[in-house]
Amino acid sequence: MKELELKYGCNPNQKPSRIYMEEGKLPVEILGGRPGYINFLDAFNGWQLVKELREATGLPAATSFKHVSPAGAALGLPLTEDLAKIYWVEDMGELSPLACAYARARGADRMSSFGDFIALSDVCDEATARLIAREVSDGVIAPGFTPEALAILQKKKKGNYNIIRIDQDYVPKAQEKKEVYGITFEQGRNDLAVRDELFSSVVTAKKELPEEAIRDMKVAMITLKYTQSNSVCYVKDGQAIGIGAGQQSRIHCTRLAGGKADNWWLRQHKKVMELPFREDIRRADRDNAIDLYIGEDYLDVLEEGAWQKIFREKPEVFTKEEKRAWLDQLTEVTLGSDAFFPFGDNIDRAKRSGVKYIAQPGGSVRDDHVIERCNAYGMVMAFTGIRLFHH
C-alpha cells in the first residue's frame, strides 16, 4: 500500500486528506477501524517514543498520546498494590510487563489520557488487550498482535476500533519535510540516541546518579523528544508522572507538569484511595470526581446535593495541610526539560514536587544561579548539551 485516503484532515472541512510514501510502501497495516489524520500523527509520534524507550532501557514501553503529545509514558515495571488500585486495574489479575507499561502510561494522568491513542513497543498480548478493551481510547499501534489480543481489540467500538500494525524494521529517510502555508520545510530527523553518556556532565556539588535516576532521565528525555515544546517532564520509578507540553514559558511548563505530578501522588493518599464511591459510578466519572476532590474546587463534589450522586457517604474535606504533608513525602523524582532553565524559580517549583535529579541542556546565561538553587536543595543536575524542541 503506497497511500491511504483519510476521511478528512485535522478538521472535517480539510479535504481531501491522505498519508502516502513518495517511494516504497507505507510501513503500516490497518487491522481494524479507519484511523484519521490526527490518529496517525499520534500513532507515529508515539511509536517512535516507545521504540526508543525499548532500545534505551531494554524494557517494554507504552505511551498514551493526545493531540500529538504524550499524556503518559512508562516502562513495563511491576505495579505496587496502591498503583494498581489508583489505575483501576486491581481486578485484572496478573499483568504482563507490557500491560504494566500501559497501565502506568494511562494511569499517571487519566484525565488527559481519556480518548487516547496508544503506542506499544512490543507485540500486544492478551493481558494488554484486555486492559485496553475497557478504556475509552481511539486506537493502538504496535509491531504486532497475538491472535487472542487481536480478537479482543477487534470487538471494541463495535468493530470500529483503530488497530495499526507497524513494521518495526522500518527506517525513515534521514531528511524530513512538512509544508506550512504552501512552503516546504526540510530538516534532518532528530535521530539523537539517548544513552547513559548523555548524562555524564554533572554540574552540581552532589554528583551521584543512581542507575534508577539515569533510567528515569532516559524516560524523561525520550518523552520530551516527542512532546510539543516548550515541555518539561517529571518521572518516578520508570514512568512519567507529570508532563507539561506546549507552553510558551518554561516556568509554566514546570508548574503544569508539577501540578500533574502532585495529583498523581495525592491520589495515593489514604483519604483518596478509600473514597466511598457508589457502585454505579464509572471509572471515568470516578477520575473526574477525584480530580475535583483533590483540587481547589472540591466543593463541586462535596456540597449538598452533589456528593449523594457520587458517594455512598459524604467524604471529609482533604485539607491543604493534609495535602502538603503528604506531598512532602514524595521524593526521588527526576525532572527533564527540553531546553535550558532560564531562572532558578523552575528549581524552586520542582523541589515542591520531590525532585532530586534533573537533566537539562544547560546554556543559559543564568546557569550559575540555577546550579546554586540545585545545590541549596541537595539536587543532582546533569547538563546534556542537547536541546530537544519538537514542533
N, C-alpha and C positions, 0 to 999 in steps of 0.2 A: 504494500500500500504506500503510494508516494504522497498522497494528500488525503485530508479528511475534511469534508464540508461540515461546518458548525451551524447551529440554529441561528445564532447571532453573535456579535462581539461582546464587549463589556456591557452593553445595554441593548434592549430589543430593537432600537432604531438603527443600530450599527450593522448593516447588512450590505453585501454578503460578507461571510466570515469563513475562514478556513485555517488549518495548520498544514504545512507542506514542507517537503525537502527539496532543495534545489538540485541535489544529487543524491541518488540512492533512495532507500525506502525509510519510512518512518520506523523508529525503533520500538513501536508500541503496538499492542493488540488489544482491542476492546472486547472484553468478555462479558460485559453487562452494561446496560444503560446507554446514555448518549451524552458523554461529557461535553461541557461547554468551554468557551474561551477562558473564563476565569478558572474553571476547574483545571484546565491544562496548565495554566500559569502556576497554580498552587501545586499541582502534581509534579511538574518538572523541577520547580524550586525545592519542593520537599524531598524529592528523590535524591537530588544532589546532596542535600543536607545529611540524610540518613546514610547514604553511600559513603560519604566522607567520615562520618562518625564511626561507622563499622571499620573502615580502613585505619582510622587513627587509634581506636581502642581495642579492636578485636571482639567487641560485644555487639549483639543485636541492638538495633536502634529504631526508634519511631518518632514521628513528628506529627503534630496536629496543626494544619495550616488554615488560616482565614485571611482572605484578601491580600494574598501574596506576602504574608509574614507569618512566622510560626507563633501560635498561641502557646505551644509547649513542645519540648523536645527532650528525649530521655534515652538512657541506655537500659538494657534488659537486666537490671539488678533485682534481686528478690524484694518483695514488698513486706514491710512490717504489718502487724495486725492493725495498727492505727491507720496507716496509709491505705490499706485495703478497705477499711471502713469509710474513710472520707472520700475515696474514689468510687464508692458504691460497687465494689467487686468482691466483698467479703463472702458473698453467696455463690461465687463462681467456681469454687473448688481450687484444685492446684492449677496454677497458671504457668505456661511455658515462659522462657526468658523473653521471647518476642511479645507475648501477651503482657508481661510485666512492663516492657518498654512502652507499649501503647497505653496501658492503664496509667502510667506515670505521665506520659506526654499529654494525655487527655485530661487527667485529673488535676494537674497543677493549677490550671485556670479554666475551670469547667464553664464559666460564663462566656469566656471568649471562644472556647472550643465548640460551642453549640453550633451544629451545622458545618462541621469542619471537612476538610479534605485530608485524608490520611496518607502518609508515606511510610513504608516498611522496608527495612534494609534486607530482610530475608524472606524466603518463601513463606507466605501466610499459612499458618497452621490452623487446626480446628479450634484450639483454645482462643487464639486471637480473633478468629472469625466470630465466635460466639460472643465475645466481648463487643466487637464492632456492631453486631447484629442488633443489639438493644440500645445503641446510642443514636442520637439524631446526627446524621452525617451525610455529606453529599457524595462521597466516593473514596476509593482507595487505589493506590498504585504500589505495586510490589514486583519483584523479579519473577514471581510465580505464586501459585496457589495449589495446595493439596486438593484432591478431589472432594474431601469432606468439607474443607473450608469454602471452596467454590460453590458447592451445593447450598451451603448456609447463606452465603452472600447474595447468590442469585435469587433468593426468595425475598430479600429486603426491598422495601418500597414497591411491593407487588411486581418484582422482577425488573424494576427500573433503576436499581442502584448502580452507580458508575463504578465499574471494575476495570482497571487498566493493568495489563502485564507489560513490563518494560524489559528490554534486552539489557541485562546487567553488564554485558561486554561492550555496549555502545560507547564510542568515544566521539564527542563532538569536535567540530573544527576548532582550530586554535583562535580564530578570529570570530567575533560575534557581531551581529548587526541588529539595529532596530530603526524604525522611522518615526519621526516626530514632525508633524506639520509638513509632510511630504519630503522631509530632508532626512537622509540616511546617516546614522551614526555608526561608527565602527570602532571596535577596540579589541584588544587581546582578552581572552577569557581569564577570569580570576582563578587560576589553577594553583594558587598557593596551597601547599600541603601543610596542615597544622600538625607539627611534631613537637617532641619534648624540647628540642633546641630553641624553639620559638620563645621559650620562657626562661632562657638561661641568663638573661641580663636582669638580675635582681638589684634594684637601686635603693632599697630601704636598709635601715640598720639591721633589721631582722632578715635573715637570708634563707631560712629553711623552708623548702617547699616539699611537703609530703607527697607521695605518689597519688593519693586521693585528690590533693589540690591540683596537681598537674592534670590529672584526668578531667577534673571539673573545669579547668581552664580550657581544655580542648573542647569540651561541650559548649562552653560559653562562646568561644571564638568561632567555631564552626556554625553555631546557631546564628551568630551575628552576621556571618558571611552571607546569609540568605534572608536577612531581616531588613526591611526598608529603613534607611537611615534618616536621621540620627537614631542610634539604637544602643541600648545597654541591657545586659543580661545577668541575672543573679542565678547561681547554680548551687545545689547542695546534693550530695550523695548521687551524683550521676544524672541529675535531671534539672532542667531549667525550672525555677520556681517563680520567676518574675521576668517578663520581657517588656521593655519599653521601646516601641517602634515608631518611626516616622515623626519624631518631634523636632521642631526647629532649634530648641535649646537643649544643651547637654544636661543641665540640671533637671529639666522637666522629664527627660528620659530616665534619669536616675530616680526621681521621685515616683514616676509612674510604675517603673519596674519594681521599686522598693515597696510600694503600696501593694502590689500583687504578691510579692514575696511575703509580706506581713500577713495578708489574708490567708495564704497557704498555711502559714504557721498557726494563725488564730483558729483555723478550722480544726486543729488537732487538740484544742483545749477541751477539757472535760465538759464544760458547760455547752459547747457547741456539739460535741460528739454525742451527748446524751439528750439533745433536744427532743421533746416528746411529739414527734410528727404523727399526724393522723395516718392511718393505714392507706387511705385512698389518695395520698399526695404523691405525685410522680417525682422521679429523680430530678428532672429539670426544674420543677416548682420548688423542690427542696433546696436546690442550688440557689435559686433566686431569693428564697427566704433566708438562707444562711448569709448570703451576701449583704442583705439588709440588716440582719441581726447583728453582725459583727461591725457594721459601719455606723456612720453618724445618723442614718435615717432609720434607726432601729424601731422607732415608734410606729413606722408603717406596718410592722408585723406584730407589735405588742399592744397597740391601742385596742380598746374595747370594740368588739365587732369585727376586728381583723384577725386577732390571734385564734379565735374559735374556728376560722376557716382553714387553719393550717395545723394547729397543735391540739393535742388532747387536753392539755392543761397549759396555763399561761406560764411561760418561762420567766425566770428572773432576768433583770437587765444585766448585760455584760458591761460592767463599768469601765471607764477609762483607766482607772487604777489597776484593775484586774488585767486588762489587755496589755498595759505597759509592763507589768510584772511578768506576764507570760512571754512577751516579745523579748524581754531582756535575757531569756533563756535560749533564744535562737543564736547559735554560734557556728563557727567553721564554715561560713558561707563564702563562696567565691564570686567575684564580680568581674565581668568583662565589658569592655567598651570598644566600639568600632572605630573611634578616633580619640585623640587625647582629651584629658580632662583639663579645661582651661582655668578652673578655680577649685580651691580646696573645699568649697561647700558641697561638692559631689561626694567627697570623702566623709564629711560630717554626716550627710544623709545615709551613706552606705553603712556607717557604723551603727546606726539605729536599727538596721535590719540584720545585724550579726555578721557583717562582712569581715573576714580576716585576711583573705587573699585577693589580690587584684591583678588583672592583666589588661594592659592598655598600651597603645603605640608609643606614648611619650612624644616630646617635641614641642610642648607648649613653652612660651616664654615664662610661664609661672610653674614650671616643673618643680623648682625648688620648694615652692610653697605647698604643692600637692604632696611631695615627698615628706615634707615637715609634718603635715597633718597625718599622714600614714604612720610616721614614727611616733607621733603623740599617742596613737591608738594601738601601737604594737602590731601593725599590719605588715604583711609582706607583699611588696608590689614588684612585678616584672614589667619591663618595657619591651614590647615585641618589635617595635620599629616598623610595624606594618599597619597601614590603615585599611579598613575593611568596609568601605562605603558600598551600598547596594541600592541601585535605583532602576 
